[in-house]
């Protein structure tokens, strides 16, 4: 191999050496800062989307409760609960035209995986339908998602 060919090979190797450690650390720092800024905004949007989803699902359940009322002549009792929208009941099987909600018990779960709460008679209307929200416990009424 001639001297010229060796010099050309060294130049190619030198050009392909890659990034320095400092350059990699700068890029990683910039990515970390972007993640630190974007993550809280993304989590806030996710929480907001779950609340909106809960409100939409409660409107769907409320519509099912109203159709149940038209068919049976009353809303489900507190003891029967909302499961009667899916399973029916022997006492009114003749007029029952359900299931009024598709699926199984999944239709009664809020976006946080807890059951929607149903009270009949309601304090805010014919019935109360609500979710405990992200907490999942009956402690913080301000976190509730409600139909009233």
C-alpha positions in Angstrom: 0.0 0.0 0.0 1.3 3.4 -0.8 1.7 6.3 1.6 -1.1 8.1 -0.1 -3.6 5.2 0.4 -2.7 4.9 4.1 -3.3 8.7 4.6 -6.6 8.4 2.8 -7.7 5.5 5.1 -6.7 7.5 8.3 -8.7 10.5 7.1 -11.8 8.3 6.6 -11.4 6.7 10.0 -11.0 10.1 11.6 -14.2 11.4 9.9 -16.2 8.4 11.2 -15.1 8.7 14.8 -18.6 9.7 16.1 -19.8 12.0 18.8 -17.7 13.0 21.8 -18.9 12.4 25.3 -19.6 16.1 25.9 -21.9 16.2 22.8 -23.8 13.2 24.1 -24.2 14.7 27.5 -25.5 17.9 26.1 -28.1 16.1 24.0 -29.2 14.0 27.0 -29.5 17.1 29.1 -31.6 18.8 26.5 -33.9 15.7 26.2 -34.2 15.6 30.0 -35.2 19.2 30.2 -37.8 18.7 27.4 -39.3 15.7 29.3 -39.4 17.7 32.5 -41.4 20.4 30.8 -43.7 18.1 28.8 -44.6 15.4 31.3 -46.7 17.5 33.7 -48.6 19.0 30.8 -49.2 15.6 29.4 -50.4 14.2 32.7 -52.7 17.1 33.2 -54.3 16.4 29.8 -54.6 12.8 30.6 -56.5 13.6 33.9 -58.7 16.0 32.1 -59.5 13.4 29.4 -60.5 10.8 32.1 -62.9 13.3 33.7 -64.5 14.1 30.3 -64.7 10.3 29.6 -66.5 9.8 32.9 -69.0 12.5 32.1 -69.8 11.0 28.7 -70.1 7.5 30.2 -72.5 8.8 32.9 -74.7 10.4 30.3 -74.8 7.0 28.6 -75.7 5.3 31.8 -78.3 8.0 32.6 -79.9 7.4 29.2 -80.1 3.7 30.0 -81.7 4.4 33.3 -84.3 6.6 31.6 -85.1 3.8 29.1 -85.4 1.4 32.0 -87.8 3.8 33.6 -90.0 3.9 30.5 -90.1 0.1 30.2 -90.5 -0.8 33.9 -92.2 2.4 35.2 -89.6 3.1 37.8 -85.9 3.6 38.3 -83.9 0.7 39.8 -84.0 0.6 43.6 -80.9 1.2 45.7 -80.8 -2.5 46.4 -81.1 -3.5 42.8 -78.4 -1.1 41.8 -77.3 -0.5 38.2 -76.5 -4.1 37.6 -80.2 -4.6 36.8 -79.5 -2.6 33.6 -77.3 -5.5 32.4 -78.8 -8.6 34.1 -82.5 -7.9 34.6 -84.6 -9.2 37.5 -87.2 -11.8 38.0 -89.8 -9.4 39.5 -90.2 -7.4 36.3 -88.9 -9.8 33.7 -92.1 -9.4 31.6 -91.5 -5.7 30.9 -87.7 -5.8 30.9 -86.4 -5.1 27.4 -82.7 -5.1 28.2 -79.9 -5.3 28.5 -79.8 -1.5 28.6 -76.0 -1.4 28.8 -73.8 -3.4 26.5 -71.0 -5.5 28.0 -70.8 -6.8 31.4 -69.8 -5.0 34.6 -67.2 -3.1 32.6 -69.9 -0.7 31.5 -70.4 0.3 35.1 -66.7 1.1 35.7 -65.4 4.6 35.6 -62.1 5.5 33.8 -60.2 4.9 37.0 -61.5 1.3 37.3 -64.0 1.9 40.2 -67.8 1.4 40.0 -70.0 4.4 39.3 -72.1 5.2 42.3 -75.9 5.2 42.1 -78.3 6.6 44.7 -82.1 6.3 44.5 -83.9 8.4 45.4 -81.3 11.0 44.7 -80.6 14.3 46.6 -80.0 16.2 43.4 -82.7 14.7 41.1 -84.6 11.5 40.6 -81.4 9.6 41.1 -77.7 10.5 41.7 -75.1 9.1 39.5 -71.4 9.9 40.3 -67.8 8.8 40.4 -65.4 9.3 43.2 -62.9 10.5 40.6 -59.2 9.8 40.6 -59.1 9.1 44.4 -61.5 6.3 44.2 -62.7 6.9 47.7 -65.6 8.7 49.3 -63.5 11.4 50.9 -63.1 14.4 48.7 -66.4 15.6 47.3 -64.6 18.2 45.2 -63.0 15.4 43.2 -66.3 13.8 42.4 -67.6 13.6 38.8 -71.4 13.9 39.0 -74.5 14.0 36.8 -75.9 17.1 38.6 
